[in-house]
């Protein structure tokens, strides 16, 4: 996919607490951008599970994203729902994440595949009697997770302003609380938009009810985002996923190393290092399974870029297997060969973290046994401070944990590379994915 094509597609997730209006917002986006078929509208107008009595669309817009019958019956979002819409300027893929605390794992899944987060704040449920105003705990948790996962763009949509008569003073009070939240968790200066998803105020078109607001609507803000690839903090990172080989006795014996380029680029003739063995080799051929706008029918190319899946052949016959990592031989900041790491964890399992339990750490194409060394910190979602007294992480908690690994991994820090600095943790006994982790320190 070309850079222009990447720029034209924006993947974003809606986050926030229960009943903040996430599903209604996405329904409004679909409706106002004319991305709904007539038969869909007719079907929804007859549903028995409408949550609201009326809207400009004449139907309950939230039902456009709630595909499960259980979601419609209970009036909640359970699973992540993906929807697509477009404007004359851009195409969008949006994930509607559940607001319930017990489904926080679904938010982590959706956010990990997104570039942008839209965090909804129900203006009617913010406690305005404190200084600063008190936001809901789930709003704080979602903001912290979005920050930990490294999403590039975040906007806070202050929803249901129609129920507060679009009061500018209320919006300003909530704005101060959100700014305080962002300062505590380390988010840069936030963008805030006052809106009513139900009425469509400041969602696609500007609202006459907020003459005091001079900023963009949500869609205008999404259309203006720079989603071009960021300047890389790491060079070439190519984890080997599979070794493809023909019959070794054949005269044209072929050996190719398959995987996806996580960062940087690779070209024919380039000198690379194969880690962890630290052996040098020269790229002899590169094959791509599919590249758009390719001029030739052959899939052999001279170079490949970040995000492309490739088969790499080397001039030298060296030992390479699944889990090895190709980097540039001239890399001035190579990843660390680490047998001990410290990482931020979003705990997803119903069973708490155990110091004695066996876990498997899945990092790029490697799966390594991991033992918890120490729980360093636990995030207090209410105060957004790191608790002085630690405890085993429970479902939906966030903390920093040190691990000792069965054998070393080749790791970058998460703030250098989100691809090679992240991992998932698996319980070896149940095979459940129990946590998503971001590496903050790697020790040789």
ROFINU-42947 format. One record per residue (C-alpha): x, y, z. Coordinates in nm, 4 decimals, always signed. Example, Ala and Ser with C-alpha at 12.3 -4.5 7.8 and 13.67 -1.06 7.14 Angstrom:
> +1.2300 / -0.4500 / +0.7800
> +1.3670 / -0.1060 / +0.7140
//
This chain:
> +0.0000 / +0.0000 / +0.0000
> +0.1375 / +0.3412 / -0.0900
> +0.1916 / +0.6253 / +0.1539
> -0.0961 / +0.8211 / +0.0006
> -0.3280 / +0.5255 / +0.0477
> -0.2184 / +0.4925 / +0.4095
> -0.2820 / +0.8620 / +0.4618
> -0.6329 / +0.8329 / +0.3212
> -0.7496 / +0.5683 / +0.5728
> -0.7910 / +0.6514 / +0.9411
> -0.8476 / +0.3785 / +1.2009
> -0.9925 / +0.5075 / +1.5263
> -1.1571 / +0.3707 / +1.8382
> -1.4255 / +0.5183 / +2.0599
> -1.3589 / +0.4756 / +2.4316
> -1.5124 / +0.5900 / +2.7586
> -1.7451 / +0.4737 / +3.0317
> -2.0830 / +0.3008 / +3.0096
> -2.3617 / +0.5098 / +2.8531
> -2.1271 / +0.7887 / +2.7442
> -2.2828 / +0.7557 / +2.3983
> -2.0125 / +0.5743 / +2.2009
> -2.2505 / +0.3593 / +1.9942
> -2.4814 / +0.6563 / +1.9347
> -2.1866 / +0.8646 / +1.8155
> -2.0831 / +0.6031 / +1.5607
> -2.4443 / +0.5653 / +1.4488
> -2.4580 / +0.9417 / +1.3994
> -2.1356 / +0.9344 / +1.1960
> -2.2760 / +0.6580 / +0.9753
> -2.6110 / +0.8342 / +0.9359
> -2.4808 / +1.1843 / +0.8641
> -2.2193 / +1.0600 / +0.6154
> -2.4918 / +0.8603 / +0.4370
> -2.3165 / +0.5287 / +0.5008
> -2.6336 / +0.3380 / +0.5927
> -2.8444 / +0.1391 / +0.3490
> -3.2183 / +0.2087 / +0.3337
> -3.3088 / -0.1457 / +0.4367
> -3.0870 / -0.1113 / +0.7464
> -3.2783 / +0.1961 / +0.8558
> -3.6121 / +0.0275 / +0.7967
> -3.5031 / -0.2755 / +0.9994
> -3.3806 / -0.0626 / +1.2896
> -3.6959 / +0.1471 / +1.2950
> -3.8904 / -0.1700 / +1.3762
> -3.6594 / -0.3035 / +1.6468
> -3.8020 / -0.3737 / +1.9900
> -3.4803 / -0.2820 / +2.1703
> -3.4618 / +0.0931 / +2.1066
> -3.2872 / +0.2742 / +2.3937
> -3.4084 / +0.6232 / +2.3106
> -3.7521 / +0.7457 / +2.2161
> -3.6489 / +0.9660 / +1.9266
> -3.3656 / +1.1282 / +1.7357
> -3.3207 / +1.3277 / +1.4185
> -3.2721 / +0.9997 / +1.2339
> -3.6006 / +0.8588 / +1.3653
> -3.4254 / +0.5433 / +1.4920
> -3.1981 / +0.4450 / +1.7775
> -2.8613 / +0.5136 / +1.6188
> -2.6774 / +0.3042 / +1.8794
> -2.8283 / -0.0116 / +1.7305
> -2.6257 / +0.0403 / +1.4127
> -2.3174 / -0.0894 / +1.5941
> -2.4697 / -0.3340 / +1.8419
> -2.4816 / -0.6468 / +1.6310
> -2.5310 / -0.9017 / +1.9097
> -2.8844 / -0.9680 / +2.0321
> -2.7540 / -0.9644 / +2.3907
> -2.6209 / -0.6138 / +2.3335
> -2.9570 / -0.4894 / +2.2120
> -3.1495 / -0.6552 / +2.4939
> -2.9218 / -0.5236 / +2.7693
> -2.8589 / -0.1829 / +2.6133
> -2.4821 / -0.2250 / +2.6382
> -2.1900 / -0.2901 / +2.4076
> -2.0141 / -0.6210 / +2.4758
> -1.7816 / -0.6877 / +2.1843
> -1.5772 / -0.4500 / +1.9681
> -1.7856 / -0.3577 / +1.6641
> -1.6078 / -0.2365 / +1.3505
> -1.7830 / -0.0060 / +1.1071
> -1.6769 / +0.1768 / +0.7924
> -1.7698 / +0.5154 / +0.6528
> -1.6163 / +0.7770 / +0.4298
> -1.6246 / +1.1456 / +0.3474
> -1.5089 / +1.3152 / +0.0261
> -1.1676 / +1.3580 / +0.1923
> -1.1046 / +1.0297 / +0.3720
> -1.2083 / +0.6746 / +0.4558
> -1.2549 / +0.5641 / +0.8154
> -1.2510 / +0.2350 / +1.0056
> -1.4017 / +0.2826 / +1.3513
> -1.4087 / +0.0434 / +1.6449
> -1.6828 / +0.0808 / +1.9058
> -1.5277 / -0.0477 / +2.2314
> -1.7350 / -0.1571 / +2.5323
> -1.7534 / +0.0830 / +2.8241
> -1.8063 / -0.1754 / +3.0987
> -1.5006 / -0.2381 / +3.3143
> -1.5286 / -0.6146 / +3.2685
> -1.4766 / -0.5711 / +2.8934
> -1.1625 / -0.3565 / +2.9202
> -0.9712 / -0.6305 / +2.7372
> -1.1843 / -0.5582 / +2.4290
> -1.0744 / -0.1950 / +2.4427
> -0.7085 / -0.2996 / +2.4522
> -0.7628 / -0.5201 / +2.1475
> -0.9347 / -0.2453 / +1.9487
> -0.6928 / +0.0296 / +2.0520
> -0.3889 / -0.1783 / +1.9571
> -0.5096 / -0.1712 / +1.5948
> -0.5935 / +0.2020 / +1.5875
> -0.4107 / +0.5263 / +1.5167
> -0.6607 / +0.7545 / +1.6889
> -0.8744 / +0.7455 / +2.0047
> -1.2008 / +0.9331 / +2.0577
> -1.2675 / +0.9295 / +2.4331
> -1.6261 / +1.0211 / +2.5170
> -1.7092 / +1.2008 / +2.8395
> -2.0727 / +1.2150 / +2.9526
> -2.1020 / +1.5773 / +3.0671
> -2.4032 / +1.4943 / +3.2861
> -2.2034 / +1.2444 / +3.4943
> -1.9030 / +1.4629 / +3.5716
> -1.9062 / +1.5814 / +3.9335
> -1.8813 / +1.9578 / +3.8965
> -1.8787 / +2.0211 / +4.2722
> -1.5116 / +1.9332 / +4.3183
> -1.1963 / +2.1176 / +4.2109
> -1.1055 / +2.0040 / +3.9562
> -1.4280 / +1.8329 / +3.8510
> -1.4292 / +1.4554 / +3.9047
> -1.4337 / +1.2331 / +3.5969
> -1.5584 / +0.8730 / +3.5993
> -1.3001 / +0.6057 / +3.6866
> -1.3498 / +0.4246 / +3.3560
> -1.2788 / +0.7452 / +3.1646
> -0.9488 / +0.7716 / +3.3505
> -0.8685 / +0.4048 / +3.2912
> -0.9352 / +0.4275 / +2.9189
> -0.7272 / +0.7445 / +2.8882
> -0.4384 / +0.5736 / +3.0693
> -0.4604 / +0.2653 / +2.8444
> -0.4735 / +0.4755 / +2.5279
> -0.1614 / +0.6589 / +2.6445
> +0.0214 / +0.3365 / +2.7367
> -0.0569 / +0.1876 / +2.3955
> +0.1012 / +0.4900 / +2.2293
> -0.1873 / +0.6131 / +2.0139
> -0.0707 / +0.9175 / +1.8227
> -0.3908 / +1.1242 / +1.8302
> -0.6460 / +1.1579 / +2.1116
> -0.9597 / +1.3733 / +2.1289
> -1.2039 / +1.4059 / +2.4178
> -1.5632 / +1.4358 / +2.2972
> -1.7669 / +1.6001 / +2.5748
> -2.1041 / +1.4448 / +2.4943
> -2.4676 / +1.5128 / +2.5960
> -2.4102 / +1.8874 / +2.6164
> -2.7717 / +1.9277 / +2.4978
> -2.8870 / +1.8037 / +2.8405
> -2.6933 / +2.0917 / +2.9990
> -2.8223 / +2.3530 / +2.7527
> -2.4792 / +2.3679 / +2.5856
> -2.3496 / +2.5656 / +2.8838
> -2.0053 / +2.7111 / +2.8076
> -1.9133 / +2.7329 / +3.1775
> -1.9827 / +2.3618 / +3.2291
> -1.7696 / +2.2746 / +2.9268
> -1.4830 / +2.4904 / +3.0550
> -1.5008 / +2.3219 / +3.3977
> -1.4860 / +1.9766 / +3.2371
> -1.2016 / +2.0943 / +3.0148
> -0.9898 / +2.1833 / +3.3194
> -1.0539 / +1.8359 / +3.4668
> -0.9505 / +1.6642 / +3.1420
> -0.6368 / +1.8756 / +3.1166
> -0.5489 / +1.7745 / +3.4726
> -0.6052 / +1.4076 / +3.3831
> -0.3812 / +1.4324 / +3.0764
> -0.1058 / +1.6012 / +3.2760
> -0.1070 / +1.3177 / +3.5316
> -0.0887 / +1.0359 / +3.2780
> +0.1508 / +1.2129 / +3.0408
> -0.0766 / +1.2870 / +2.7445
> +0.0087 / +1.5962 / +2.5430
> -0.2279 / +1.8959 / +2.5302
> -0.5684 / +1.7377 / +2.4552
> -0.8236 / +1.8348 / +2.1914
> -1.1772 / +1.8790 / +2.3289
> -1.5038 / +1.9063 / +2.1373
> -1.8448 / +1.9859 / +2.2933
> -2.1141 / +1.7792 / +2.1240
> -2.4417 / +1.5938 / +2.1282
> -2.4149 / +1.2618 / +1.9466
> -2.7926 / +1.2156 / +1.9653
> -2.8666 / +1.5482 / +1.7946
> -2.5542 / +1.5526 / +1.5772
> -2.4165 / +1.8744 / +1.7270
> -2.0503 / +1.9240 / +1.6275
> -2.0217 / +1.5664 / +1.5033
> -2.0288 / +1.6159 / +1.1263
> -2.1687 / +1.9689 / +1.1064
> -2.1122 / +2.2678 / +1.3385
> -2.3839 / +2.3383 / +1.5934
> -2.5643 / +2.6697 / +1.6230
> -2.6044 / +2.5943 / +1.9932
> -2.2314 / +2.6388 / +2.0604
> -2.1446 / +2.9803 / +1.9133
> -1.8738 / +3.0058 / +2.1797
> -1.6897 / +2.7040 / +2.0371
> -1.4611 / +2.7961 / +1.7466
> -1.2890 / +2.4613 / +1.6933
> -1.3522 / +2.1852 / +1.4365
> -1.6303 / +1.9283 / +1.4395
> -1.5238 / +1.5716 / +1.5123
> -1.5190 / +1.4763 / +1.1433
> -1.3266 / +1.7911 / +1.0496
> -1.0698 / +1.7051 / +1.3159
> -1.0416 / +1.3451 / +1.1909
> -1.0023 / +1.4652 / +0.8321
> -0.7178 / +1.6989 / +0.9298
> -0.4991 / +1.4411 / +1.1083
> -0.1518 / +1.3605 / +0.9846
> -0.1408 / +0.9801 / +0.9817
> +0.1679 / +0.9478 / +0.7649
> +0.4304 / +0.7071 / +0.9040
> +0.6281 / +0.8607 / +1.1882
> +1.0007 / +0.9036 / +1.1581
> +1.1420 / +0.5747 / +1.2778
> +1.3278 / +0.5607 / +1.6088
> +1.4627 / +0.2228 / +1.5052
> +1.6108 / +0.0988 / +1.1799
> +1.5298 / -0.2271 / +1.0028
> +1.3371 / -0.4782 / +1.2138
> +1.2400 / -0.7998 / +1.0333
> +1.1356 / -1.0874 / +1.2643
> +1.1563 / -1.4208 / +1.0843
> +0.8229 / -1.6000 / +1.1026
> +0.8852 / -1.8955 / +0.8733
> +1.1699 / -2.0547 / +0.6763
> +1.0627 / -2.1687 / +0.3288
> +1.2820 / -2.4208 / +0.1524
> +1.2706 / -2.6398 / -0.1555
> +1.4273 / -2.9837 / -0.1823
> +1.7852 / -2.9406 / -0.0644
> +1.9087 / -3.1833 / -0.3301
> +1.7738 / -2.9741 / -0.6158
> +2.0180 / -2.7738 / -0.8254
> +1.8106 / -2.4580 / -0.7773
> +1.7703 / -2.5033 / -0.4025
> +1.5798 / -2.2059 / -0.2576
> +1.5730 / -2.0835 / +0.1001
> +1.3639 / -1.7801 / +0.1905
> +1.2940 / -1.6186 / +0.5261
> +0.9335 / -1.4992 / +0.5523
> +0.7925 / -1.2289 / +0.7761
> +0.6680 / -0.8720 / +0.7968
> +0.8928 / -0.5672 / +0.8051
> +0.8033 / -0.4030 / +1.1362
> +1.0152 / -0.0914 / +1.0818
> +1.2688 / +0.0510 / +0.8388
> +1.3324 / -0.0887 / +0.4920
> +1.5416 / -0.3576 / +0.3252
> +1.7028 / -0.3693 / -0.0186
> +1.8932 / -0.6129 / -0.2386
> +2.2672 / -0.5928 / -0.1685
> +2.2183 / -0.4614 / +0.1845
> +2.4364 / -0.5940 / +0.4638
> +2.2287 / -0.7211 / +0.7557
> +2.2872 / -0.8808 / +1.0941
> +2.0922 / -1.1835 / +1.2092
> +2.0171 / -1.1684 / +1.5808
> +2.0597 / -1.3158 / +1.8363
> +2.3460 / -1.5054 / +1.6656
> +2.4942 / -1.1698 / +1.5518
> +2.5996 / -1.3040 / +1.2127
> +2.6337 / -1.0844 / +0.9047
> +2.4870 / -1.1627 / +0.5639
> +2.3952 / -0.9954 / +0.2344
> +2.0423 / -0.9723 / +0.0955
> +2.0407 / -1.1428 / -0.2443
> +1.6696 / -1.1405 / -0.3346
> +1.3417 / -0.9978 / -0.2044
> +0.9988 / -1.1335 / -0.2937
> +0.6634 / -0.9761 / -0.2105
> +0.3379 / -1.1667 / -0.2106
> +0.1401 / -0.8661 / -0.3334
> +0.2259 / -0.5037 / -0.3940
> -0.0275 / -0.2619 / -0.5402
> +0.0619 / -0.0691 / -0.8558
> +0.3428 / -0.3147 / -0.9362
> +0.4615 / -0.2703 / -1.2950
> +0.5850 / -0.6245 / -1.3483
> +0.4128 / -0.9581 / -1.3021
> +0.7116 / -1.1038 / -1.1151
> +0.6975 / -1.0577 / -0.7381
> +1.0740 / -1.0121 / -0.7112
> +1.1559 / -0.6541 / -0.6097
> +1.4623 / -0.4450 / -0.5284
> +1.3394 / -0.3191 / -0.1899
> +1.0585 / -0.3453 / +0.0642
> +0.9227 / -0.1069 / +0.3267
> +0.7626 / -0.1010 / +0.6710
> +0.4399 / -0.3012 / +0.6845
> +0.5113 / -0.5167 / +0.3806
> +0.5300 / -0.8948 / +0.4057
> +0.8317 / -1.0360 / +0.2269
> +1.0475 / -1.3411 / +0.1626
> +1.4172 / -1.2593 / +0.1983
> +1.6974 / -1.4680 / +0.0476
> +2.0547 / -1.4308 / +0.1682
> +2.3770 / -1.4774 / -0.0276
> +2.5391 / -1.6637 / +0.2614
> +2.4238 / -2.0000 / +0.3916
> +2.3863 / -1.9314 / +0.7633
> +2.1642 / -2.0757 / +1.0352
> +1.8373 / -1.8781 / +1.0537
> +1.5175 / -1.9970 / +1.2210
> +1.1809 / -1.8652 / +1.3372
> +1.2326 / -1.5972 / +1.6015
> +1.5543 / -1.4568 / +1.4535
> +1.5589 / -1.0836 / +1.3795
> +1.7155 / -0.9092 / +1.0789
> +1.8579 / -0.5608 / +1.1417
> +2.0877 / -0.3405 / +0.9383
> +2.4569 / -0.4205 / +0.9838
> +2.5113 / -0.0449 / +1.0195
> +2.2460 / +0.0018 / +1.2899
> +2.3828 / +0.2481 / +1.5463
> +2.1094 / +0.1681 / +1.7999
> +2.0550 / -0.2093 / +1.7868
> +1.7973 / -0.3777 / +2.0112
> +1.9100 / -0.5263 / +2.3416
> +1.9555 / -0.8994 / +2.3924
> +1.7654 / -0.9203 / +2.7204
> +1.6941 / -1.1947 / +2.9705
> +1.5199 / -0.9562 / +3.2088
> +1.2607 / -0.6906 / +3.1215
> +1.0422 / -0.4394 / +3.3027
> +0.7070 / -0.3724 / +3.1374
> +0.3745 / -0.1956 / +3.1828
> +0.0953 / -0.4534 / +3.1860
> -0.2756 / -0.4194 / +3.1142
> -0.4087 / -0.7230 / +3.3003
> -0.6922 / -0.8881 / +3.1061
> -0.7639 / -1.2181 / +3.2807
> -1.0169 / -1.2903 / +3.5542
> -0.7482 / -1.4782 / +3.7480
> -0.4998 / -1.2360 / +3.9106
> -0.1298 / -1.2261 / +3.8324
> +0.0554 / -1.4952 / +4.0262
> +0.4208 / -1.4889 / +4.1276
> +0.4341 / -1.8692 / +4.1141
> +0.2398 / -1.9340 / +3.7934
> +0.4102 / -2.0213 / +3.4628
> +0.3615 / -1.7709 / +3.1825
> +0.4673 / -1.7621 / +2.8187
> +0.5746 / -1.4282 / +2.6740
> +0.4950 / -1.3954 / +2.3026
> +0.7191 / -1.1275 / +2.1518
> +0.7243 / -1.0782 / +1.7715
> +0.7604 / -1.4375 / +1.6422
> +0.9126 / -1.5750 / +1.9639
> +0.7395 / -1.7487 / +2.2537
> +0.9529 / -1.7606 / +2.5686
> +0.8885 / -1.8876 / +2.9198
> +0.8638 / -1.5981 / +3.1687
> +0.8642 / -1.5795 / +3.5475
> +0.7455 / -1.2783 / +3.7456
> +1.0384 / -1.1340 / +3.9391
> +0.8648 / -0.8457 / +4.1151
> +0.5531 / -0.6270 / +4.0877
> +0.7042 / -0.2791 / +4.0887
> +0.3991 / -0.0506 / +4.0770
> +0.0210 / -0.0615 / +4.0478
> -0.1728 / +0.2294 / +3.8981
> -0.4474 / +0.3759 / +4.1186
> -0.7125 / +0.4663 / +3.8615
> -0.8900 / +0.7082 / +4.0968
> -0.5845 / +0.9222 / +4.1801
> -0.3782 / +0.8236 / +3.8727
> -0.0790 / +0.7713 / +4.1003
> +0.1414 / +0.4653 / +4.1318
> +0.0433 / +0.2837 / +4.4516
> +0.3158 / +0.2598 / +4.7145
> +0.1854 / -0.0798 / +4.8271
> +0.1780 / -0.3283 / +4.5432
> -0.0445 / -0.6320 / +4.4990
> -0.0971 / -0.8955 / +4.2282
> -0.2705 / -0.7340 / +3.9334
> -0.6387 / -0.8153 / +3.8976
> -0.8659 / -0.7923 / +3.5943
> -0.8445 / -0.4529 / +3.4194
> -0.5669 / -0.3209 / +3.6450
> -0.2512 / -0.1579 / +3.5126
> +0.0917 / -0.2019 / +3.6672
> +0.4639 / -0.2299 / +3.6062
> +0.6129 / -0.5783 / +3.6414
> +0.9640 / -0.7232 / +3.6050
> +1.0130 / -1.0618 / +3.4368
> +1.3009 / -1.3050 / +3.4166
> +1.2956 / -1.4924 / +3.0848
> +1.3811 / -1.8517 / +3.0105
> +1.6130 / -1.7361 / +2.7338
> +1.7058 / -1.3901 / +2.5998
> +1.4894 / -1.2002 / +2.3524
> +1.5965 / -0.9270 / +2.1117
> +1.3881 / -0.6347 / +2.2341
> +1.3400 / -0.2633 / +2.1726
> +1.1749 / -0.0305 / +2.4207
> +0.8097 / +0.0432 / +2.3465
> +0.8717 / +0.4173 / +2.3042
> +1.1244 / +0.3325 / +2.0327
> +0.9208 / +0.0708 / +1.8492
> +0.5625 / -0.0258 / +1.9238
> +0.6008 / -0.3434 / +1.7181
> +0.9174 / -0.4889 / +1.8678
> +0.8647 / -0.3288 / +2.2096
> +0.5303 / -0.4952 / +2.2845
> +0.4215 / -0.8464 / +2.3779
> +0.1314 / -1.0526 / +2.5073
> +0.1454 / -1.2774 / +2.8127
> -0.0129 / -1.6246 / +2.8038
> -0.1000 / -1.8512 / +3.0953
> +0.0664 / -2.1834 / +3.0126
> -0.1909 / -2.3821 / +3.2106
> -0.5053 / -2.2375 / +3.0494
> -0.3583 / -2.0955 / +2.7262
> -0.5477 / -1.7722 / +2.7983
> -0.4032 / -1.4390 / +2.6904
> -0.3774 / -1.2734 / +3.0318
> -0.2030 / -0.9417 / +2.9635
> -0.0771 / -0.6977 / +2.7048
> +0.2680 / -0.5598 / +2.7822
> +0.4839 / -0.2643 / +2.6785
> +0.8586 / -0.2960 / +2.7453
> +0.9980 / -0.0004 / +2.9406
> +1.3399 / -0.1414 / +3.0338
> +1.5454 / -0.4237 / +2.8844
> +1.8396 / -0.5612 / +3.0817
> +2.1094 / -0.7750 / +2.9177
//
